Amino acid sequence: MNNYCIFNQTTVNNFNTQMATPPITIKDIAKTLGISASTVSRALKDHPDISPRTKQLVQNFAKKVHYRPNALALNLRRSKTNTIGIILPELVHHFFSSVLAGIDKVAYAAGYNVMICQSNEEYEREVINAQALIDNRVDGILISLSKTTYDLDHIQSIIDQGIPVVFFDRAPESIETDKVLIDDFTGAKIATHHLMAIGCKKILHLAGPQNLLIGQKRLEGYRDALKENGIAFDPNLVIKCDTQDEVYANAGKILQIANQIDGIFTVNDSTAIAAMQILMKNGYEVPDQISVIGFGDGPNATIVYPALSTVEQKGSEMGKEAVQLLMKQMEDEGEVHIPQTKVLTPVLRIRESTTKMRD
């Protein structure tokens, strides 16, 4: 926590002189006190996450500089546009396009338009997208975090402005709002258990980013399944690798240990398919020598040879659940909202990449 200095009358006078022409905003107060705008907003609303000391500092300063909420902005915020904003990491990814299809089906039936933004897995673009949706006065926002998002002030700021937010698939633990997730932990466990049930004992995990819960939970599920089967976890059998390009970049590392493993569990289908291609190009037989299982169950899982065993992620269902939660928030405006987290149950899809038994 920052050490805030106690302001004096000179600070207040200087502030008022600088802000004499335009109305005083939350951002002005935040800049003067050296804290974030979202902290100022929550302190003014007496949010329980803000310490009493910071609340007192902000509220006293706001009173001394005669801060008043922007009535025009509040009125604009309260007016409805019947538009829902969506921030996706990637539009071309089958899973996210299936989520979008589920969202659009429910939103359209309820009379809402959708405004879609793509972060392209970049934190900076995610922040710009969020502000663009606010500027276009959407009634609520659905968001799945980018891989590079570590700071969540832009999301908290949206919520502090009274705009309903629902996370889907990639969600932080630290923000209290509605979320719709797949049970990544259980999905990883059933995938790893399946490999061990067909005789695998040395299983490589191609893991996702550990700043995201999906990466953490899928790694935890993998580790838990090993433990339940009496197999010690080996950190050397975990490689951070969650795109096709990363698999190709790590091909040497994968091939170096290929003769020591008999199974691979990947964080998503695209890495599983890329891993199979590398193995087979280098003389390994899938699944006779190494079985491979993914996570997602997109169309490529059944097109690739051998057809990929995987965990179904239920994108369309996730989209429908997320938009329904968002619409409930928007319709219940003014009431105390108790955040919900809906967790969808994953389903194992067994195909040719793991079905053959080995000696």
N, C-alpha and C positions, 0 to 999 in steps of 0.2 A: 504494500500500500504506500502511495506517495505521502511524503510529509508536507502537508499544506500549511502555508504561513497564514496567520490570522491577519485579515485585512484591516486597515485603518481608514480614517476618513479621507486621507490623501488618496488612497487607492480608489475609493468610491468616487471622489471628485474627478480624478483623472479619467476614470471609466466613463462617467457621465459626460465629460467634455468630449471624449472621443466618439461617443455614441449619441451626441446631441441631435443629429439630423435623422438618421434611420431609427426605427423602433428597435429596442433591445431584444436580442434573440437568445435562445438557449446556447447556441454556438458561441456567442459573444461572452456569456458568463463562463462557459467551459474554458475558453482561451485564457481569460483573465485568471481563473483559479487553477489552471494547469491540470485539468481533468477532462475526461471524455464527455461529449455531448450527451451520450446515453446515460452516463452517471448523473449528470445534472438533471435530465428528464426524470429519471427514477427517484432521485432525491426529492424533487418538487412534488412527486406523487406519493411520497412517503413509502416507497417500495421497501419490503422487508430485507431484501438482499443488500441494501445500502446501510453502512454503519451509522449509528446515531450521531457520531461526530461529523461525518461528511454531510448528513442531512441538515444538521444545524448550520454548518458552514454555508451550504448552498442556499438554504431557505432564508437565512439572515441576510446574505449578500443580495439575493433577489429582491428582498423587501427594501433594502437600502437604495438600490438602483432603480426601484419602481418598475420591476419587470412585470409585464402582463402578457398572458398567452395571446397569440394572434387570433383574434376572433374570426377574421375572414378565412384563415387557414383551417380553423376548427370547423367552420360551416361547410367549407369545401370537403373536408374529410368526412363529414357526416352525410353528405349527399352521395347517392348511389350511382354507380356507373354500370352496374351489372357486368363487370369485367373482372376476371380472375387472372392474376399474373402467375407465370410458371418459370422457374429457373432450373434448367437441366444442365448437367455436365456435358452431355454429348447428344445431339439429335440423331446422329447416324447409328448409335448403339441400339441394337434390337431391344434390349431390356427397357431402355428409356423411351423408345418409340412405342413400346407396348404399354408402358405406364401412361404415356400421353394419350394413347387411344382410349384407355379406361377413363381418364380424366375428362376428355372431350365428350365421350358418350353421356356421362352423367351431367356434366355442366350444360351441354346443349339442351338436354331434355328439361333442365330446370330454368332455361332462359338466360344462361350466362354465356358471354363470349370469353375466349381465352387469348391472352397475350403471352407469347412464348419467347423466352430469352435463353441463349446458350452461353455458359461460362467458359466452354472449351477447356475445362479443368484448370482455369486460372483464377486465383483469388481476386486480382485486380478487376477482371471483367465481371466477376460475381458482384463486387461492390457497385460497379457502374450499372449493371443490370438491375440491382435492387433499387438504386436511386431513380432509374428510368421508369420502373413500375410505379414508384411513389409519385413521380412527377405526372404520370398518366392517370393518377387517382384510381388505381385498381381497388376493388373492395376487399381483396385478400390475396395472399401469396402462398403458393406451394413451392417448396425448394428442396433440392437434393444437393448437398455440399460438394464443391470441387475437391479434388485430391490435395490441392495446395492451400486450402483454407485452414488457417490456424487461429486467426483473430476473428471473433464473432460480434464485434461491436456494431457492425452494419445490420446484423440480424436483430440484435437486441434493440437497436434504435427504431427499427420498423415496429416491433412489438410495443415499445414505449410510446409510439405515436398512435397507438390504438388500432393498428392494422392487423387483422387476424393472420397468423402464420401457421402452416402445417409442414412439417418435414416428412419426406418419404425416402426410404432406402438408406441414405446417408444422413445421419442425424447426430448432433452433439448431445452429450449427457448434461451439459451445464446450463442449457436453456430450457425453461419450463414452458412447453407448449405442446400441442397435439403432434403425434408422430405415428407413422405407419411403417413398420419394418418387417422384413423376413427374419425368421429365427436363424440367424447366421451361425450361431453356436451349434445348435442341433443339426443344421444342414451339414456343417463340416464334420460333425461326429458320425452321422449316418454314412457320409461318403467314405470316411476313413475306416469305419467299421466294415463297410462292404469290401474294401480292398483286403482287409485282414481276414475276412470270412472266406475269401477265395485263395488264401495262402500267402499274401504279402506280409513281409516282416520288416523290410527296410523301405520306408515310404518317404519320398521327397515331397516337400510342400513348397509350391511356388506361391508366395504370399503377397497380399496387398499392402498398401501404405498403413503403417501403424498409428498414424494420427487420426485415421478414420475408424469408427467403431466396427465397420464391416471387416476391415483388415484384422483388427484385434480379435474379434469374436470368432472368425474363421480359423485363425491360428490357435486360439484357446480350444476350440472344438476338436481340432486335429490333435493337440497335445492331450486332451482329456481322453480321447478314444485310445491313444497309445497306452496311456496309464491304465485304463480299464482292462487292457489286454496284456498287461505285464511287460510292455515294451518301453525301454527308457527313451526319453526325448533326447535327440541329438541336434543341437543348434546348427551343426554343419549340414543338416538335411533340410534347412529352410533358406530359400533364396528369395529376396524381394524382387518380384517379377510379375507384374499384373497387366502387361500389354504384349501384343505380338512382337513389337519392336524390342521390348526389354528381353523377351525370350531369345530372340536372335542375337542380341548383344551379349547375353549370358550363355550362348550355346557351348562355348568352350568349357565353362564351369559345369554345365549340365552333363556334357559328354564325359568329363573327367571322372564323374561319380556314377555314370550310367551302369558300369559293370558291377557296382556295389549295391544297387537298388533293384527292387522288383515291383515298385508301384509309385505313382505320382498322383497327388491330389493338388489341384490348382484352384486359385481364388476365383477364376472365371473360365468360361468356355474358350475364349480366344487364346488364352495362354495354354490351355490343354491341347488345342488343335495345333498350335505352333510347336509345342513340345513333341507331339506325336510326329510331326513332319521332320523335325531335326533328328529324332531317334531313328525313324525308318530310313532317312537318307544316309544314315551312318551305319546301316546294317543291323539295327535292333528290330526285333519283331514285337509288334503290339497286337494282342496282349500276351503272346506266348512267353516273352521274356520280361516285359514291363507292362503292367496294366496302368491305364490313365483314366482319371475321372475329373470332371470339371464342375462348374457351378453356374447355373443360369438357364439352360435348356432353350437356347435360341434356335432358329431354323438351321443354322450351320451344324448343329449337333447331330442331325439326322442325315445331312448331305455328305459330310466328311466320311472318309474310309480309313479305318473302321468306324462305324457309327459310334458316337461318343456317349458313354455313360456319364450322367450328370445329375445335378440337383435342380429341380424346377423352382424358379424364383417367383412366379406368379405376378408378373408385371402389371397386367391389365387389372387384376383384382386389387393390387396395391393402389393403382391410380383411382379406382372407384372409391375405395375406402378413404383415401386422402381427401378427395374433393368433397365427399359427404361430411367429413369432419370439419372441413373449412366452411362449408355452407351453414352448418349448424352454428359455428362461431359467429358468422356474419349475421345470421338471423337472430341470435341471442344477444345482440349488441346491448350493452348496458347492464347485463346480468353478470354475476360472478362466475367466471369460467374456471372449471376444474380440468386441467389438461389430462388427456387420455393418450395411452400408447397402445396401439393395436399391433399385435405380432402375428404374422401369418405363418402357418405351418409348412415347412418345405417338404417336397416329395422326391424320393429317389427314383430316377429313371435309368434302369439297367439296359445297356446295349452291348455292342460287340467289343468295345475297347477294354472291357473288364470281364467278359463272360466266360472266356475259355479257361479251363483249369490247367494248372501246370503240375509237372511231376513233383 
